[in-house]
Amino acid sequence: MLYWAVIFFVVAIIAGVFGFGGIASASAGIAQILFVIFLVLFVVALLARVLRKV
């Protein structure tokens, strides 16, 4: 999922450089959402691992 967030971020940067504002903002929004989902899943996995050892 982090891979897709980076891909959308790169697409947003490239679209922004070439002046496609709508595509850039949409790609940046998708990248932010995917990154937040990745962080939440990462924290849940860490907590599950810690609690499993207890």
CHARMM internal coordinates of N, CA and C (Angstrom, degrees):
IC EDIT
DIST 1 N 1 CA 1.4402
DIST 1 CA 1 C 1.5247
ANGL 1 N 1 CA 1 C 110.63
DIST 1 C 2 N 1.3140
ANGL 1 CA 1 C 2 N 115.86
DIHE 1 N 1 CA 1 C 2 N -35.65
DIST 2 N 2 CA 1.4585
ANGL 1 C 2 N 2 CA 118.97
DIHE 1 CA 1 C 2 N 2 CA 176.29
DIST 2 CA 2 C 1.5254
ANGL 2 N 2 CA 2 C 110.22
DIHE 1 C 2 N 2 CA 2 C -63.53
DIST 2 C 3 N 1.3284
ANGL 2 CA 2 C 3 N 116.38
DIHE 2 N 2 CA 2 C 3 N -34.28
DIST 3 N 3 CA 1.4670
ANGL 2 C 3 N 3 CA 121.52
DIHE 2 CA 2 C 3 N 3 CA 177.53
DIST 3 CA 3 C 1.5300
ANGL 3 N 3 CA 3 C 110.30
DIHE 2 C 3 N 3 CA 3 C -58.84
DIST 3 C 4 N 1.3367
ANGL 3 CA 3 C 4 N 116.71
DIHE 3 N 3 CA 3 C 4 N -46.32
DIST 4 N 4 CA 1.4629
ANGL 3 C 4 N 4 CA 120.16
DIHE 3 CA 3 C 4 N 4 CA -178.97
DIST 4 CA 4 C 1.5210
ANGL 4 N 4 CA 4 C 111.45
DIHE 3 C 4 N 4 CA 4 C -67.87
DIST 4 C 5 N 1.3217
ANGL 4 CA 4 C 5 N 117.65
DIHE 4 N 4 CA 4 C 5 N -35.08
DIST 5 N 5 CA 1.4582
ANGL 4 C 5 N 5 CA 120.11
DIHE 4 CA 4 C 5 N 5 CA 177.38
DIST 5 CA 5 C 1.5254
ANGL 5 N 5 CA 5 C 110.28
DIHE 4 C 5 N 5 CA 5 C -62.87
DIST 5 C 6 N 1.3290
ANGL 5 CA 5 C 6 N 116.34
DIHE 5 N 5 CA 5 C 6 N -41.74
DIST 6 N 6 CA 1.4697
ANGL 5 C 6 N 6 CA 120.16
DIHE 5 CA 5 C 6 N 6 CA 178.32
DIST 6 CA 6 C 1.5254
ANGL 6 N 6 CA 6 C 110.78
DIHE 5 C 6 N 6 CA 6 C -66.14
DIST 6 C 7 N 1.3356
ANGL 6 CA 6 C 7 N 117.06
DIHE 6 N 6 CA 6 C 7 N -40.42
DIST 7 N 7 CA 1.4715
ANGL 6 C 7 N 7 CA 120.40
DIHE 6 CA 6 C 7 N 7 CA 178.60
DIST 7 CA 7 C 1.5285
ANGL 7 N 7 CA 7 C 110.48
DIHE 6 C 7 N 7 CA 7 C -60.67
DIST 7 C 8 N 1.3388
ANGL 7 CA 7 C 8 N 117.84
DIHE 7 N 7 CA 7 C 8 N -47.22
DIST 8 N 8 CA 1.4594
ANGL 7 C 8 N 8 CA 120.13
DIHE 7 CA 7 C 8 N 8 CA 179.71
DIST 8 CA 8 C 1.5209
ANGL 8 N 8 CA 8 C 111.23
DIHE 7 C 8 N 8 CA 8 C -65.80
DIST 8 C 9 N 1.3243
ANGL 8 CA 8 C 9 N 117.84
DIHE 8 N 8 CA 8 C 9 N -33.44
DIST 9 N 9 CA 1.4590
ANGL 8 C 9 N 9 CA 121.07
DIHE 8 CA 8 C 9 N 9 CA 176.80
DIST 9 CA 9 C 1.5296
ANGL 9 N 9 CA 9 C 110.72
DIHE 8 C 9 N 9 CA 9 C -64.50
DIST 9 C 10 N 1.3213
ANGL 9 CA 9 C 10 N 116.50
DIHE 9 N 9 CA 9 C 10 N -43.25
DIST 10 N 10 CA 1.4690
ANGL 9 C 10 N 10 CA 120.72
DIHE 9 CA 9 C 10 N 10 CA 178.44
DIST 10 CA 10 C 1.5239
ANGL 10 N 10 CA 10 C 110.52
DIHE 9 C 10 N 10 CA 10 C -64.59
DIST 10 C 11 N 1.3269
ANGL 10 CA 10 C 11 N 116.76
DIHE 10 N 10 CA 10 C 11 N -41.89
DIST 11 N 11 CA 1.4734
ANGL 10 C 11 N 11 CA 120.39
DIHE 10 CA 10 C 11 N 11 CA 177.40
DIST 11 CA 11 C 1.5219
ANGL 11 N 11 CA 11 C 109.97
DIHE 10 C 11 N 11 CA 11 C -61.73
DIST 11 C 12 N 1.3224
ANGL 11 CA 11 C 12 N 117.64
DIHE 11 N 11 CA 11 C 12 N -39.99
DIST 12 N 12 CA 1.4673
ANGL 11 C 12 N 12 CA 120.91
DIHE 11 CA 11 C 12 N 12 CA 178.94
DIST 12 CA 12 C 1.5221
ANGL 12 N 12 CA 12 C 111.11
DIHE 11 C 12 N 12 CA 12 C -64.16
DIST 12 C 13 N 1.3218
ANGL 12 CA 12 C 13 N 117.19
DIHE 12 N 12 CA 12 C 13 N -41.35
DIST 13 N 13 CA 1.4725
ANGL 12 C 13 N 13 CA 120.04
DIHE 12 CA 12 C 13 N 13 CA 179.32
DIST 13 CA 13 C 1.5216
ANGL 13 N 13 CA 13 C 110.78
DIHE 12 C 13 N 13 CA 13 C -65.67
DIST 13 C 14 N 1.3244
ANGL 13 CA 13 C 14 N 116.90
DIHE 13 N 13 CA 13 C 14 N -45.37
DIST 14 N 14 CA 1.4672
ANGL 13 C 14 N 14 CA 120.48
DIHE 13 CA 13 C 14 N 14 CA -179.82
DIST 14 CA 14 C 1.5249
ANGL 14 N 14 CA 14 C 110.78
DIHE 13 C 14 N 14 CA 14 C -63.77
DIST 14 C 15 N 1.3345
ANGL 14 CA 14 C 15 N 116.97
DIHE 14 N 14 CA 14 C 15 N -43.36
DIST 15 N 15 CA 1.4668
ANGL 14 C 15 N 15 CA 120.25
DIHE 14 CA 14 C 15 N 15 CA 179.00
DIST 15 CA 15 C 1.5300
ANGL 15 N 15 CA 15 C 110.74
DIHE 14 C 15 N 15 CA 15 C -64.39
DIST 15 C 16 N 1.3276
ANGL 15 CA 15 C 16 N 116.68
DIHE 15 N 15 CA 15 C 16 N -38.08
DIST 16 N 16 CA 1.4623
ANGL 15 C 16 N 16 CA 120.20
DIHE 15 CA 15 C 16 N 16 CA 178.01
DIST 16 CA 16 C 1.5200
ANGL 16 N 16 CA 16 C 112.38
DIHE 15 C 16 N 16 CA 16 C -64.97
DIST 16 C 17 N 1.3258
ANGL 16 CA 16 C 17 N 116.34
DIHE 16 N 16 CA 16 C 17 N -38.88
DIST 17 N 17 CA 1.4704
ANGL 16 C 17 N 17 CA 120.57
DIHE 16 CA 16 C 17 N 17 CA 179.67
DIST 17 CA 17 C 1.5255
ANGL 17 N 17 CA 17 C 110.39
DIHE 16 C 17 N 17 CA 17 C -64.33
DIST 17 C 18 N 1.3265
ANGL 17 CA 17 C 18 N 116.73
DIHE 17 N 17 CA 17 C 18 N -39.08
DIST 18 N 18 CA 1.4610
ANGL 17 C 18 N 18 CA 120.43
DIHE 17 CA 17 C 18 N 18 CA -178.08
DIST 18 CA 18 C 1.5281
ANGL 18 N 18 CA 18 C 113.04
DIHE 17 C 18 N 18 CA 18 C -87.11
DIST 18 C 19 N 1.3248
ANGL 18 CA 18 C 19 N 117.94
DIHE 18 N 18 CA 18 C 19 N 0.87
DIST 19 N 19 CA 1.4525
ANGL 18 C 19 N 19 CA 120.90
DIHE 18 CA 18 C 19 N 19 CA 172.93
DIST 19 CA 19 C 1.5180
ANGL 19 N 19 CA 19 C 115.80
DIHE 18 C 19 N 19 CA 19 C 90.45
DIST 19 C 20 N 1.3090
ANGL 19 CA 19 C 20 N 118.45
DIHE 19 N 19 CA 19 C 20 N 14.49
DIST 20 N 20 CA 1.4582
ANGL 19 C 20 N 20 CA 120.85
DIHE 19 CA 19 C 20 N 20 CA 177.64
DIST 20 CA 20 C 1.5249
ANGL 20 N 20 CA 20 C 108.29
DIHE 19 C 20 N 20 CA 20 C -92.85
DIST 20 C 21 N 1.3217
ANGL 20 CA 20 C 21 N 115.75
DIHE 20 N 20 CA 20 C 21 N 84.00
DIST 21 N 21 CA 1.4600
ANGL 20 C 21 N 21 CA 121.23
DIHE 20 CA 20 C 21 N 21 CA -173.28
DIST 21 CA 21 C 1.5156
ANGL 21 N 21 CA 21 C 114.08
DIHE 20 C 21 N 21 CA 21 C -64.29
DIST 21 C 22 N 1.3265
ANGL 21 CA 21 C 22 N 117.72
DIHE 21 N 21 CA 21 C 22 N -40.67
DIST 22 N 22 CA 1.4611
ANGL 21 C 22 N 22 CA 120.36
DIHE 21 CA 21 C 22 N 22 CA -178.53
DIST 22 CA 22 C 1.5073
ANGL 22 N 22 CA 22 C 112.35
DIHE 21 C 22 N 22 CA 22 C -65.68
DIST 22 C 23 N 1.3150
ANGL 22 CA 22 C 23 N 116.18
DIHE 22 N 22 CA 22 C 23 N -44.02
DIST 23 N 23 CA 1.4616
ANGL 22 C 23 N 23 CA 120.71
DIHE 22 CA 22 C 23 N 23 CA 178.94
DIST 23 CA 23 C 1.5227
ANGL 23 N 23 CA 23 C 110.08
DIHE 22 C 23 N 23 CA 23 C -66.55
DIST 23 C 24 N 1.3203
ANGL 23 CA 23 C 24 N 116.14
DIHE 23 N 23 CA 23 C 24 N -39.36
DIST 24 N 24 CA 1.4662
ANGL 23 C 24 N 24 CA 120.47
DIHE 23 CA 23 C 24 N 24 CA -179.36
DIST 24 CA 24 C 1.5239
ANGL 24 N 24 CA 24 C 110.85
DIHE 23 C 24 N 24 CA 24 C -63.77
DIST 24 C 25 N 1.3148
ANGL 24 CA 24 C 25 N 117.22
DIHE 24 N 24 CA 24 C 25 N -44.48
DIST 25 N 25 CA 1.4675
ANGL 24 C 25 N 25 CA 118.57
DIHE 24 CA 24 C 25 N 25 CA -178.14
DIST 25 CA 25 C 1.5251
ANGL 25 N 25 CA 25 C 111.31
DIHE 24 C 25 N 25 CA 25 C -70.48
DIST 25 C 26 N 1.3269
ANGL 25 CA 25 C 26 N 117.43
DIHE 25 N 25 CA 25 C 26 N -36.05
DIST 26 N 26 CA 1.4638
ANGL 25 C 26 N 26 CA 120.23
DIHE 25 CA 25 C 26 N 26 CA 177.98
DIST 26 CA 26 C 1.5251
ANGL 26 N 26 CA 26 C 110.42
DIHE 25 C 26 N 26 CA 26 C -65.92
DIST 26 C 27 N 1.3121
ANGL 26 CA 26 C 27 N 117.27
DIHE 26 N 26 CA 26 C 27 N -44.22
DIST 27 N 27 CA 1.4596
ANGL 26 C 27 N 27 CA 120.98
DIHE 26 CA 26 C 27 N 27 CA 179.45
DIST 27 CA 27 C 1.5284
ANGL 27 N 27 CA 27 C 111.33
DIHE 26 C 27 N 27 CA 27 C -65.51
DIST 27 C 28 N 1.3113
ANGL 27 CA 27 C 28 N 116.98
DIHE 27 N 27 CA 27 C 28 N -39.12
DIST 28 N 28 CA 1.4629
ANGL 27 C 28 N 28 CA 120.29
DIHE 27 CA 27 C 28 N 28 CA 178.40
DIST 28 CA 28 C 1.5259
ANGL 28 N 28 CA 28 C 110.52
DIHE 27 C 28 N 28 CA 28 C -65.73
DIST 28 C 29 N 1.3207
ANGL 28 CA 28 C 29 N 116.96
DIHE 28 N 28 CA 28 C 29 N -39.11
DIST 29 N 29 CA 1.4628
ANGL 28 C 29 N 29 CA 120.54
DIHE 28 CA 28 C 29 N 29 CA 177.66
DIST 29 CA 29 C 1.5161
ANGL 29 N 29 CA 29 C 112.15
DIHE 28 C 29 N 29 CA 29 C -63.98
DIST 29 C 30 N 1.3178
ANGL 29 CA 29 C 30 N 116.72
DIHE 29 N 29 CA 29 C 30 N -43.47
DIST 30 N 30 CA 1.4709
ANGL 29 C 30 N 30 CA 121.19
DIHE 29 CA 29 C 30 N 30 CA 177.92
DIST 30 CA 30 C 1.5227
ANGL 30 N 30 CA 30 C 110.01
DIHE 29 C 30 N 30 CA 30 C -63.81
DIST 30 C 31 N 1.3245
ANGL 30 CA 30 C 31 N 117.33
DIHE 30 N 30 CA 30 C 31 N -41.82
DIST 31 N 31 CA 1.4634
ANGL 30 C 31 N 31 CA 120.94
DIHE 30 CA 30 C 31 N 31 CA 179.55
DIST 31 CA 31 C 1.5312
ANGL 31 N 31 CA 31 C 110.76
DIHE 30 C 31 N 31 CA 31 C -62.56
DIST 31 C 32 N 1.3205
ANGL 31 CA 31 C 32 N 117.47
DIHE 31 N 31 CA 31 C 32 N -40.40
DIST 32 N 32 CA 1.4648
ANGL 31 C 32 N 32 CA 120.49
DIHE 31 CA 31 C 32 N 32 CA 179.08
DIST 32 CA 32 C 1.5250
ANGL 32 N 32 CA 32 C 111.08
DIHE 31 C 32 N 32 CA 32 C -65.04
DIST 32 C 33 N 1.3203
ANGL 32 CA 32 C 33 N 116.96
DIHE 32 N 32 CA 32 C 33 N -43.40
DIST 33 N 33 CA 1.4653
ANGL 32 C 33 N 33 CA 121.02
DIHE 32 CA 32 C 33 N 33 CA 179.77
DIST 33 CA 33 C 1.5202
ANGL 33 N 33 CA 33 C 110.39
DIHE 32 C 33 N 33 CA 33 C -62.57
DIST 33 C 34 N 1.3225
ANGL 33 CA 33 C 34 N 117.04
DIHE 33 N 33 CA 33 C 34 N -46.51
DIST 34 N 34 CA 1.4628
ANGL 33 C 34 N 34 CA 120.44
DIHE 33 CA 33 C 34 N 34 CA -179.65
DIST 34 CA 34 C 1.5239
ANGL 34 N 34 CA 34 C 111.41
DIHE 33 C 34 N 34 CA 34 C -63.84
DIST 34 C 35 N 1.3236
ANGL 34 CA 34 C 35 N 117.39
DIHE 34 N 34 CA 34 C 35 N -37.31
DIST 35 N 35 CA 1.4555
ANGL 34 C 35 N 35 CA 120.51
DIHE 34 CA 34 C 35 N 35 CA 179.38
DIST 35 CA 35 C 1.5199
ANGL 35 N 35 CA 35 C 111.32
DIHE 34 C 35 N 35 CA 35 C -66.31
DIST 35 C 36 N 1.3163
ANGL 35 CA 35 C 36 N 116.94
DIHE 35 N 35 CA 35 C 36 N -40.89
DIST 36 N 36 CA 1.4644
ANGL 35 C 36 N 36 CA 120.65
DIHE 35 CA 35 C 36 N 36 CA 178.54
DIST 36 CA 36 C 1.5251
ANGL 36 N 36 CA 36 C 109.85
DIHE 35 C 36 N 36 CA 36 C -65.07
DIST 36 C 37 N 1.3260
ANGL 36 CA 36 C 37 N 117.49
DIHE 36 N 36 CA 36 C 37 N -42.78
DIST 37 N 37 CA 1.4678
ANGL 36 C 37 N 37 CA 120.78
DIHE 36 CA 36 C 37 N 37 CA 177.58
DIST 37 CA 37 C 1.5227
ANGL 37 N 37 CA 37 C 110.07
DIHE 36 C 37 N 37 CA 37 C -61.00
DIST 37 C 38 N 1.3346
ANGL 37 CA 37 C 38 N 116.87
DIHE 37 N 37 CA 37 C 38 N -42.05
DIST 38 N 38 CA 1.4571
ANGL 37 C 38 N 38 CA 120.77
DIHE 37 CA 37 C 38 N 38 CA 177.83
DIST 38 CA 38 C 1.5248
ANGL 38 N 38 CA 38 C 110.66
DIHE 37 C 38 N 38 CA 38 C -60.09
DIST 38 C 39 N 1.3216
ANGL 38 CA 38 C 39 N 117.34
DIHE 38 N 38 CA 38 C 39 N -45.79
DIST 39 N 39 CA 1.4669
ANGL 38 C 39 N 39 CA 120.49
DIHE 38 CA 38 C 39 N 39 CA -179.46
DIST 39 CA 39 C 1.5233
ANGL 39 N 39 CA 39 C 111.67
DIHE 38 C 39 N 39 CA 39 C -62.30
DIST 39 C 40 N 1.3184
ANGL 39 CA 39 C 40 N 117.18
DIHE 39 N 39 CA 39 C 40 N -42.54
DIST 40 N 40 CA 1.4625
ANGL 39 C 40 N 40 CA 120.75
DIHE 39 CA 39 C 40 N 40 CA 179.37
DIST 40 CA 40 C 1.5233
ANGL 40 N 40 CA 40 C 110.43
DIHE 39 C 40 N 40 CA 40 C -62.48
DIST 40 C 41 N 1.3251
ANGL 40 CA 40 C 41 N 117.20
DIHE 40 N 40 CA 40 C 41 N -46.94
DIST 41 N 41 CA 1.4584
ANGL 40 C 41 N 41 CA 120.38
DIHE 40 CA 40 C 41 N 41 CA 179.60
DIST 41 CA 41 C 1.5264
ANGL 41 N 41 CA 41 C 111.74
DIHE 40 C 41 N 41 CA 41 C -64.44
DIST 41 C 42 N 1.3216
ANGL 41 CA 41 C 42 N 117.38
DIHE 41 N 41 CA 41 C 42 N -35.07
DIST 42 N 42 CA 1.4565
ANGL 41 C 42 N 42 CA 121.49
DIHE 41 CA 41 C 42 N 42 CA 178.17
DIST 42 CA 42 C 1.5277
ANGL 42 N 42 CA 42 C 110.99
DIHE 41 C 42 N 42 CA 42 C -65.36
DIST 42 C 43 N 1.3230
ANGL 42 CA 42 C 43 N 116.50
DIHE 42 N 42 CA 42 C 43 N -44.41
DIST 43 N 43 CA 1.4680
ANGL 42 C 43 N 43 CA 120.38
DIHE 42 CA 42 C 43 N 43 CA 179.25
DIST 43 CA 43 C 1.5277
ANGL 43 N 43 CA 43 C 110.23
DIHE 42 C 43 N 43 CA 43 C -65.49
DIST 43 C 44 N 1.3278
ANGL 43 CA 43 C 44 N 117.53
DIHE 43 N 43 CA 43 C 44 N -41.37
DIST 44 N 44 CA 1.4649
ANGL 43 C 44 N 44 CA 120.59
DIHE 43 CA 43 C 44 N 44 CA 178.24
DIST 44 CA 44 C 1.5226
ANGL 44 N 44 CA 44 C 110.23
DIHE 43 C 44 N 44 CA 44 C -61.72
DIST 44 C 45 N 1.3237
ANGL 44 CA 44 C 45 N 117.53
DIHE 44 N 44 CA 44 C 45 N -42.09
DIST 45 N 45 CA 1.4663
ANGL 44 C 45 N 45 CA 120.85
DIHE 44 CA 44 C 45 N 45 CA 179.14
DIST 45 CA 45 C 1.5305
ANGL 45 N 45 CA 45 C 111.14
DIHE 44 C 45 N 45 CA 45 C -64.60
DIST 45 C 46 N 1.3272
ANGL 45 CA 45 C 46 N 116.89
DIHE 45 N 45 CA 45 C 46 N -40.38
DIST 46 N 46 CA 1.4675
ANGL 45 C 46 N 46 CA 119.73
DIHE 45 CA 45 C 46 N 46 CA 177.59
DIST 46 CA 46 C 1.5210
ANGL 46 N 46 CA 46 C 111.25
DIHE 45 C 46 N 46 CA 46 C -64.02
DIST 46 C 47 N 1.3201
ANGL 46 CA 46 C 47 N 117.07
DIHE 46 N 46 CA 46 C 47 N -44.20
DIST 47 N 47 CA 1.4603
ANGL 46 C 47 N 47 CA 120.48
DIHE 46 CA 46 C 47 N 47 CA 179.08
DIST 47 CA 47 C 1.5274
ANGL 47 N 47 CA 47 C 111.48
DIHE 46 C 47 N 47 CA 47 C -64.03
DIST 47 C 48 N 1.3244
ANGL 47 CA 47 C 48 N 116.32
DIHE 47 N 47 CA 47 C 48 N -39.62
DIST 48 N 48 CA 1.4737
ANGL 47 C 48 N 48 CA 119.57
DIHE 47 CA 47 C 48 N 48 CA 178.79
DIST 48 CA 48 C 1.5186
ANGL 48 N 48 CA 48 C 110.30
DIHE 47 C 48 N 48 CA 48 C -63.98
DIST 48 C 49 N 1.3191
ANGL 48 CA 48 C 49 N 117.12
DIHE 48 N 48 CA 48 C 49 N -38.72
DIST 49 N 49 CA 1.4628
ANGL 48 C 49 N 49 CA 119.84
DIHE 48 CA 48 C 49 N 49 CA -179.99
DIST 49 CA 49 C 1.5209
ANGL 49 N 49 CA 49 C 111.61
DIHE 48 C 49 N 49 CA 49 C -67.77
DIST 49 C 50 N 1.3412
ANGL 49 CA 49 C 50 N 116.20
DIHE 49 N 49 CA 49 C 50 N -41.44
DIST 50 N 50 CA 1.4514
ANGL 49 C 50 N 50 CA 120.49
DIHE 49 CA 49 C 50 N 50 CA 179.28
DIST 50 CA 50 C 1.5347
ANGL 50 N 50 CA 50 C 110.56
DIHE 49 C 50 N 50 CA 50 C -65.75
DIST 50 C 51 N 1.3219
ANGL 50 CA 50 C 51 N 116.83
DIHE 50 N 50 CA 50 C 51 N -44.94
DIST 51 N 51 CA 1.4572
ANGL 50 C 51 N 51 CA 120.49
DIHE 50 CA 50 C 51 N 51 CA -178.96
DIST 51 CA 51 C 1.5188
ANGL 51 N 51 CA 51 C 112.41
DIHE 50 C 51 N 51 CA 51 C -69.02
DIST 51 C 52 N 1.3152
ANGL 51 CA 51 C 52 N 118.15
DIHE 51 N 51 CA 51 C 52 N -28.65
DIST 52 N 52 CA 1.4528
ANGL 51 C 52 N 52 CA 121.53
DIHE 51 CA 51 C 52 N 52 CA 179.38
DIST 52 CA 52 C 1.5298
ANGL 52 N 52 CA 52 C 111.06
DIHE 51 C 52 N 52 CA 52 C -69.20
DIST 52 C 53 N 1.3342
ANGL 52 CA 52 C 53 N 116.76
DIHE 52 N 52 CA 52 C 53 N -31.16
DIST 53 N 53 CA 1.4651
ANGL 52 C 53 N 53 CA 120.74
DIHE 52 CA 52 C 53 N 53 CA -179.54
DIST 53 CA 53 C 1.5151
ANGL 53 N 53 CA 53 C 112.46
DIHE 52 C 53 N 53 CA 53 C -76.49
DIST 53 C 54 N 1.3243
ANGL 53 CA 53 C 54 N 117.56
DIHE 53 N 53 CA 53 C 54 N -20.87
DIST 54 N 54 CA 1.4750
ANGL 53 C 54 N 54 CA 121.32
DIHE 53 CA 53 C 54 N 54 CA -176.55
DIST 54 CA 54 C 1.4941
ANGL 54 N 54 CA 54 C 112.32
DIHE 53 C 54 N 54 CA 54 C -76.79
END
COOR INIT
IC SEED 1 N 1 CA 1 C
IC BUILD
